[in-house]
Amino acid sequence: MKEDSAPCSWIPDLSDASGPIYLALADAIQEGIAAGTLPEGERLPTHRALAAALDLDLTTVTRAYGEARRRGLVDAAAGRGTFVRGPLAQPPMVEPLPAEIDLSMNLPPQPPAAAIPAKLSQTMAAILRRSDAARVLSYHPSAGGTAERAAAARWLAPLLGTVPPSRVLVTAGGQAALMALLTTLAPPGSTVLTEQFTYPGLRAIAVQTGIALEGLPMDGDGLLPEALDAACARLKPAALYTIPTIQNPTAATMPPARRAAVAEIARRHRLAVIEDDAYGLLPSAPAPPLATFAPDRTWYLGTLSKCLLPALRVAYLVAPDDRCAARIQAALRAVCQMVPPLSAAVATRWVQDGTALRLVEDIRAEAARRQDVARRILPAGSFAAHGQGHHIWLRLPACRSATGFATQARRFGLALVPDTAFAVGPAPDASVRISLGAAPDLDSLAAALGRIGSLLDENADALAEIV
């Protein structure tokens, strides 16, 4: 006899149920455990068998079992089934998840102890009390004033070493800098190389400017140098755009030897390199940027949005030389006129008085705590991550599509980003990016990741029963 056609060992009475049936079924499991009719270790009926016995849709039972797992009532194992955990001393207090936990935006976490809103308020008040406050509220040079550019060079010195402020441009966020760079370096119809998964903002710029993107294969250490070499010979690209540290979205980080290999290929092919180092200051022991291997070919972009605060809209762009800096400054003026002076003033003051560095340390520590939560809740080996990064790259079973999984998560109040948002060309695997920093606190993050874990288990259980 097929297992799914065997009589159910447990069939609850749902005749008086009100509200969603899947919640009523989860309540029945809870009540059965409390009453002793579902003893510890009892294997619950398969999703399909119970759905047939109760005349319910398979998805309703799947959701009910997932809810029971979230409450701590049952354990599920792919291929073995769902089992009762055991009697509870008292009914669990199940707090409903918020209507929406948005894990789609790759935000730096804001640890409460850092008191960032208070620091921002105090700094802005101090700036506006200065004798030259009127200057802050007026127009500024398109790439920042002398003080702002000097502070930017100081901020980047731990990564790049000493850089003349004349080569540093202060921009209105990384996206404005990328637009200025690509409209200057890559004429319409030209090709820009990038990783096979890349920052969606780059894809948006490519559509607007008429350039073609060519995605290159990656492994766990990032871009493959041999693929870059072959693409340069075949396509004669205008530039390479790469995120070598905590790559968005795969979280891969190039080791120094690979960075040196990429730099050598770029120099040999006379290829311009755009190094987006948005996450470069997050590792406590960062690898040397590509710009240190090929400073004459690399445009280095470091934004404050990922290591401090997105609302500042301040990024620092380092050009290969003074002539290149002047060229891009003209493009920046056309793209965004200038960096917001008040934002630039806040960033400059924080760099000068050490606030920025202390905030990065706080955010780095909070990011590490959130990575620990992800490792504790999600299945081991199911995702790629950096221990001090803001996101993880969750690999789905081969039978699942990333878009379908993200859609299902949305029905459970979670916003994730499927691999199709990042793919340049066909997506070879089914994956979703989960932004850990976007959750308001660790408890909310744990609840959201628990729900994602349940969705993974539910999908595996339901698929295992299909014959």
LOPATOR-578886 format. One line per field, with one value per residue (C-alpha): residue number from 1; x, y, z. Coordinates in Angstrom, 3 decimals. Layout:
seq: [NUM,...]
east: [X,...]
north: [Y,...]
up: [Z,...]
//
This chain:
seq: [1,2,3,4,5,6,7,8,9,10,11,12,13,14,15,16,17,18,19,20,21,22,23,24,25,26,27,28,29,30,31,32,33,34,35,36,37,38,39,40,41,42,43,44,45,46,47,48,49,50,51,52,53,54,55,56,57,58,59,60,61,62,63,64,65,66,67,68,69,70,71,72,73,74,75,76,77,78,79,80,81,82,83,84,85,86,87,88,89,90,91,92,93,94,95,96,97,98,99,100,101,102,103,104,105,106,107,108,109,110,111,112,113,114,115,116,117,118,119,120,121,122,123,124,125,126,127,128,129,130,131,132,133,134,135,136,137,138,139,140,141,142,143,144,145,146,147,148,149,150,151,152,153,154,155,156,157,158,159,160,161,162,163,164,165,166,167,168,169,170,171,172,173,174,175,176,177,178,179,180,181,182,183,184,185,186,187,188,189,190,191,192,193,194,195,196,197,198,199,200,201,202,203,204,205,206,207,208,209,210,211,212,213,214,215,216,217,218,219,220,221,222,223,224,225,226,227,228,229,230,231,232,233,234,235,236,237,238,239,240,241,242,243,244,245,246,247,248,249,250,251,252,253,254,255,256,257,258,259,260,261,262,263,264,265,266,267,268,269,270,271,272,273,274,275,276,277,278,279,280,281,282,283,284,285,286,287,288,289,290,291,292,293,294,295,296,297,298,299,300,301,302,303,304,305,306,307,308,309,310,311,312,313,314,315,316,317,318,319,320,321,322,323,324,325,326,327,328,329,330,331,332,333,334,335,336,337,338,339,340,341,342,343,344,345,346,347,348,349,350,351,352,353,354,355,356,357,358,359,360,361,362,363,364,365,366,367,368,369,370,371,372,373,374,375,376,377,378,379,380,381,382,383,384,385,386,387,388,389,390,391,392,393,394,395,396,397,398,399,400,401,402,403,404,405,406,407,408,409,410,411,412,413,414,415,416,417,418,419,420,421,422,423,424,425,426,427,428,429,430,431,432,433,434,435,436,437,438,439,440,441,442,443,444,445,446,447,448,449,450,451,452,453,454,455,456,457,458,459,460,461,462,463,464,465,466,467]
east: [0.000,1.315,2.084,-0.199,-3.132,-2.726,-5.266,-4.259,-3.159,-4.408,-7.303,-8.297,-11.809,-11.842,-15.622,-15.763,-12.708,-12.896,-10.363,-7.598,-7.763,-3.984,-3.921,-6.764,-4.831,-1.693,-3.822,-5.122,-1.564,-0.799,-3.941,-3.174,0.283,-1.109,-3.805,-1.354,-3.025,0.087,2.956,6.584,8.171,4.825,5.096,2.329,0.512,2.140,0.984,-0.810,-2.481,-3.826,-4.988,-6.959,-8.419,-9.574,-10.493,-8.031,-5.550,-2.025,-0.699,-3.016,-1.538,1.970,1.395,-0.090,2.920,5.200,3.329,3.582,7.308,7.618,5.840,8.344,5.745,7.261,10.482,10.658,13.280,13.246,12.516,11.519,8.494,7.235,7.514,6.089,8.723,7.029,4.673,4.988,4.855,2.560,1.150,3.844,3.505,3.553,3.995,2.723,5.301,4.925,2.918,6.198,9.840,11.764,14.985,15.450,17.354,21.035,21.190,23.850,22.320,21.808,22.812,20.866,23.994,25.531,22.776,23.192,20.081,21.218,24.746,23.381,21.150,23.982,26.389,23.955,23.177,26.870,27.455,24.618,26.000,29.310,30.176,30.296,26.959,25.655,28.361,27.144,23.663,24.875,26.299,29.592,32.168,30.797,33.360,33.502,35.579,39.173,38.254,35.833,38.356,41.100,38.794,37.914,41.598,42.099,39.115,40.402,44.033,43.727,42.791,44.628,47.512,48.320,46.268,46.527,43.203,43.353,42.593,39.621,36.127,33.239,30.028,26.313,26.309,27.733,25.039,25.818,29.518,28.799,26.657,29.388,32.024,30.111,28.971,32.634,34.398,31.854,30.194,26.771,27.087,30.309,30.663,31.357,32.416,31.147,30.518,27.685,25.690,26.090,24.682,21.222,22.064,24.690,22.099,19.792,22.575,23.353,19.747,19.756,23.101,22.874,25.916,26.052,26.962,28.804,28.624,31.702,31.814,32.620,33.543,33.617,36.493,34.774,35.554,37.589,40.743,40.884,37.327,38.287,41.336,39.296,36.535,39.059,40.551,37.144,35.136,37.603,35.506,35.461,35.770,35.470,33.075,33.728,32.908,35.899,35.019,31.766,30.446,26.837,24.992,27.176,29.248,32.426,35.684,38.680,41.881,44.962,46.508,43.393,43.273,46.854,45.930,42.947,45.095,47.758,45.120,43.655,47.070,47.936,44.668,44.736,41.371,39.810,38.684,35.827,36.301,33.110,34.347,31.102,31.789,35.565,35.697,33.480,36.083,38.268,41.223,40.427,42.259,44.178,41.929,42.471,43.463,46.648,47.644,46.799,46.423,47.003,43.996,41.538,38.723,38.115,34.621,33.961,30.504,29.451,26.003,26.996,29.429,27.722,24.385,22.546,20.823,24.108,24.294,28.058,30.620,34.319,35.739,39.503,40.709,43.923,45.468,44.634,43.735,41.218,39.802,39.155,37.469,35.074,34.413,32.845,30.658,29.612,28.535,26.262,24.857,24.110,25.559,27.206,27.234,24.615,26.719,25.061,25.625,29.231,29.733,28.410,30.591,33.654,33.128,32.616,35.810,37.772,36.586,36.663,32.887,32.828,35.431,33.651,30.351,31.936,33.230,29.740,28.094,30.731,30.075,26.312,26.729,28.740,25.976,23.410,25.570,25.663,21.854,21.744,24.194,22.174,18.789,19.341,20.600,24.361,25.921,22.780,24.182,27.321,28.248,31.011,31.155,30.990,28.814,25.253,23.751,23.748,23.269,20.836,21.074,17.759,17.171,17.487,13.725,12.941,12.991,14.271,11.372,8.834,10.493,10.558,6.886,6.040,8.051,6.148,2.885,4.410,5.298,8.941,10.634,13.649,15.457,15.674,18.786,17.140,17.521,21.315,21.955,23.839,22.800,21.234,21.261,23.060,21.600,18.469,19.411,17.974,19.724,18.706,19.751,20.339,20.879,17.391,15.599,15.004,16.552,17.924,14.584,12.840,15.679,15.481,11.721,12.133,14.929,12.916,10.076,12.486,13.802,10.251,9.597,12.689,11.563,7.968,9.046,11.285,8.561,5.878,8.119,9.274,5.649,5.022,5.270]
north: [0.000,3.460,5.549,8.393,6.011,4.540,5.596,8.748,8.094,11.538,13.513,16.686,18.060,21.427,21.742,24.699,26.452,30.153,32.230,30.774,26.985,26.590,28.416,26.274,23.158,24.462,25.195,21.621,20.278,22.465,21.296,17.641,17.945,19.616,16.920,14.068,12.723,13.653,12.211,13.174,11.597,10.900,11.139,13.319,12.258,13.309,16.595,14.803,12.173,14.733,17.001,14.103,13.118,16.678,17.536,20.443,21.779,20.438,23.999,24.566,21.614,22.676,26.148,24.636,22.380,25.340,27.401,24.519,24.379,28.137,27.696,25.028,22.228,19.949,19.139,18.408,16.482,16.103,12.515,11.433,13.543,15.799,14.721,16.045,17.681,16.842,18.214,21.880,23.137,25.902,27.077,28.983,32.707,33.183,36.764,37.333,38.527,42.110,42.557,43.143,42.529,43.960,42.011,43.289,46.536,46.036,48.473,48.718,47.735,50.588,49.278,51.152,51.695,53.706,56.345,57.388,59.634,61.547,61.932,63.135,65.704,67.007,67.244,69.100,71.552,72.191,72.767,75.274,77.156,77.774,81.272,80.078,78.238,80.247,78.697,75.195,76.134,77.433,75.895,74.008,72.729,69.760,67.337,68.806,71.553,71.353,70.250,67.581,66.101,66.078,64.281,61.740,61.009,60.591,58.226,55.991,55.975,52.699,50.965,52.931,54.535,58.190,59.606,63.264,65.038,66.328,62.771,62.357,63.469,63.743,62.623,62.481,58.750,55.808,55.736,59.282,58.413,55.306,57.255,59.848,57.150,55.041,57.974,59.007,55.665,53.604,55.144,53.813,50.396,49.513,46.567,46.667,43.451,42.489,39.443,37.143,38.512,42.222,45.359,46.118,49.823,49.035,47.224,50.248,52.570,50.242,50.437,54.236,54.721,52.039,50.039,46.236,44.246,40.948,38.747,36.667,33.369,33.345,30.894,31.200,33.697,35.960,36.774,34.173,35.781,33.388,34.350,38.029,37.447,35.610,38.252,41.064,39.344,38.562,41.724,44.628,46.003,49.610,48.782,46.187,46.843,44.641,44.378,42.451,42.646,41.103,41.021,42.041,39.677,36.548,37.798,36.469,38.230,38.027,36.921,39.106,36.734,36.878,40.671,40.794,38.512,40.674,43.806,42.238,41.278,44.786,46.335,43.964,44.712,48.427,47.955,50.569,49.096,50.435,49.018,49.362,48.935,49.758,47.096,47.479,48.900,46.223,43.425,43.910,42.732,43.915,42.694,45.362,46.988,46.379,50.035,49.245,46.677,48.830,52.456,53.757,51.841,51.774,54.095,53.353,54.012,53.942,54.930,55.750,54.234,50.681,51.355,54.368,55.747,55.670,58.989,60.885,60.208,60.687,58.615,59.062,58.430,58.168,58.755,57.279,60.761,64.478,64.683,61.859,63.513,66.748,64.808,63.048,66.223,67.703,64.616,64.795,68.394,67.282,64.306,65.813,69.353,68.748,66.613,67.910,70.379,69.611,65.870,66.462,68.659,65.931,63.270,65.502,66.359,62.688,61.700,64.498,63.897,60.080,59.564,57.832,55.269,54.492,54.051,51.643,49.571,49.470,48.559,45.893,44.293,44.365,42.829,39.997,39.376,39.158,36.727,34.579,34.582,33.441,30.611,29.499,29.433,28.526,25.084,24.674,25.138,26.615,30.096,32.044,34.984,37.102,37.125,40.936,41.593,42.838,40.089,36.378,34.526,31.681,28.782,27.048,23.394,22.596,22.052,25.605,28.866,31.994,34.074,31.545,31.365,35.163,35.295,32.683,34.564,37.731,35.972,35.332,38.992,38.830,40.713,38.985,39.592,36.724,36.046,37.415,40.959,40.553,38.189,39.393,36.625,33.318,32.625,29.274,28.520,29.378,31.819,34.769,37.623,38.185,41.518,40.997,44.651,45.671,44.025,46.531,44.321,40.858,39.440,40.546,39.097,35.778,35.603,36.358,33.827,31.232,31.726,31.389,28.166,26.905,27.712,25.759,22.745,22.960,22.981,19.978,18.013,18.747,17.853,14.646,13.427,13.930,10.657]
up: [0.000,-0.856,2.194,1.043,0.689,4.182,6.838,8.731,12.285,13.321,11.830,13.711,13.810,12.056,11.738,14.152,12.733,12.029,10.191,8.011,7.909,8.022,11.377,12.684,11.726,13.443,16.540,16.413,16.440,19.450,21.251,20.454,21.974,25.096,25.466,24.946,21.818,19.834,21.878,21.513,18.449,16.760,12.988,11.622,8.469,5.238,3.763,0.953,3.160,5.635,2.819,1.341,4.719,5.471,1.868,1.848,-0.655,-0.266,0.150,3.139,5.009,3.995,5.465,8.641,9.189,8.568,11.158,13.650,13.061,13.643,16.984,17.997,17.969,15.329,13.518,9.806,7.878,4.096,3.119,6.651,7.478,10.263,13.907,17.185,19.346,22.640,25.297,26.185,29.758,28.605,25.290,23.383,23.061,19.298,18.272,14.757,12.290,11.139,7.990,6.150,7.006,4.096,3.639,0.095,0.762,1.553,4.441,7.133,10.485,12.908,16.367,19.069,21.153,18.310,18.676,15.051,14.866,17.941,16.581,13.257,14.940,17.114,14.190,11.940,14.733,15.292,11.574,11.367,14.382,12.606,11.494,7.872,8.020,5.067,2.889,3.751,2.538,-0.817,-4.001,-3.761,-6.274,-8.185,-6.708,-3.202,-1.643,-0.453,3.085,1.866,-0.563,2.050,4.505,1.794,1.164,4.907,5.143,2.349,3.494,5.515,2.255,-0.439,1.379,0.764,-2.103,-3.218,-2.556,-6.138,-7.325,-4.955,-5.933,-3.462,-5.172,-4.419,-3.763,-5.639,-8.301,-9.462,-9.601,-11.684,-14.119,-14.562,-15.041,-17.535,-19.663,-19.844,-20.258,-22.217,-25.309,-26.387,-27.988,-26.165,-23.761,-20.048,-18.330,-14.904,-12.730,-13.806,-10.864,-10.235,-8.652,-10.135,-10.275,-12.905,-14.994,-14.772,-15.974,-18.862,-20.045,-19.866,-21.592,-24.276,-23.217,-23.237,-20.141,-20.393,-17.294,-16.527,-14.623,-10.917,-8.212,-4.444,-4.686,-7.203,-10.823,-12.745,-14.202,-17.169,-18.130,-17.948,-20.138,-22.775,-22.774,-23.219,-26.249,-27.741,-27.038,-26.671,-23.762,-22.639,-18.932,-16.193,-13.302,-10.292,-6.579,-5.205,-1.486,-0.151,-3.695,-4.187,-4.237,-3.900,-0.895,-2.575,-1.700,-4.034,-2.310,-2.940,-5.492,-7.649,-7.396,-8.620,-11.542,-12.504,-12.332,-14.569,-17.169,-17.100,-17.602,-20.450,-22.280,-21.385,-19.709,-17.435,-14.112,-11.991,-8.502,-6.471,-2.918,-1.137,1.514,1.666,5.196,6.744,7.084,10.141,8.038,4.488,1.413,-0.520,-3.142,-6.840,-7.049,-5.120,-7.763,-10.803,-9.666,-13.189,-14.583,-11.679,-10.701,-7.021,-5.612,-1.876,-0.681,2.871,2.267,3.238,6.076,7.687,6.561,3.197,3.951,3.690,-0.082,-0.054,-1.938,-2.644,-6.120,-6.654,-10.214,-11.685,-12.030,-11.875,-15.562,-15.209,-12.087,-13.982,-16.770,-14.409,-12.450,-15.569,-15.957,-12.298,-12.782,-15.631,-13.706,-10.296,-10.125,-6.723,-3.613,-1.108,0.927,4.263,3.790,2.768,5.829,8.147,6.538,6.691,10.354,11.262,9.461,11.129,14.698,14.571,14.744,11.359,12.354,15.633,13.797,11.318,14.229,15.789,12.475,11.774,15.170,14.621,11.158,12.724,15.277,12.482,10.539,13.683,13.762,10.133,10.802,13.813,12.086,8.446,7.348,7.421,4.015,2.476,1.884,1.077,3.290,4.743,8.534,8.679,5.644,5.433,3.262,2.509,-0.787,-0.120,-2.548,-3.191,-4.021,-7.713,-7.956,-6.874,-8.807,-7.123,-8.398,-7.134,-3.733,-3.411,-4.371,-1.763,0.862,0.017,0.942,4.359,4.854,3.719,0.891,-0.689,-3.983,-6.524,-8.572,-11.723,-10.347,-10.402,-13.307,-16.381,-18.735,-17.636,-13.904,-13.440,-9.990,-8.033,-5.273,-3.365,-1.578,2.020,3.507,7.209,8.007,6.886,9.828,12.648,15.348,16.043,17.192,14.011,11.969,13.789,13.214,9.513,9.019,10.918,8.485,5.548,7.062,7.346,3.709,2.716,4.765,3.573,-0.039,0.529,2.347,-0.219,-3.134,-1.436,-1.363,-5.089,-7.010]
//
